[in-house]
Amino acid sequence: MKNANLSSAEAAERIYCVRVTAGDMLPAWRPGETAMINPDESVRAGDEVLVRFAGGGMVLRRLVDQDHATVTLATYAPAPPEVYDRRDVAALHFVCGRISARAVA
């Protein structure tokens, strides 16, 4: 975890959920499913992440790579990776679980 000063109970309180509304992460994520997000867990290449943009908005993606200048993200669709300027990405939060659409219906 990024903040080792948090107890596991405090860390659990910071986990939040977002509902998937678009189909751009099919077949791994379907619209209606809920992604559980842990903002305190570090992320690395291959992780699914919630991307919060500096200008507002957010998307669910796979982290391909990141460095001091860029963040490279991908969907599961056969499309080229998306490369963003680091300044345009406000946060990358780790996707730590899912709640199926059926469970919340």
DADA-V203160 format. One line per field, one symbol per residue. phi: phi as a letter, one per 40 degrees, with the letter a starting at -180 (. if undefined). A space follows every 10 residues. Layout:
phi=???
This chain:
phi=.cbccccccc cccccbbbcc bbbcbcccbb dhcbccbbcc ccbadgccbc cbccchgaac acccaaacbb bbbabcccbc dbbbcdccbc abbccbiabc cccbc
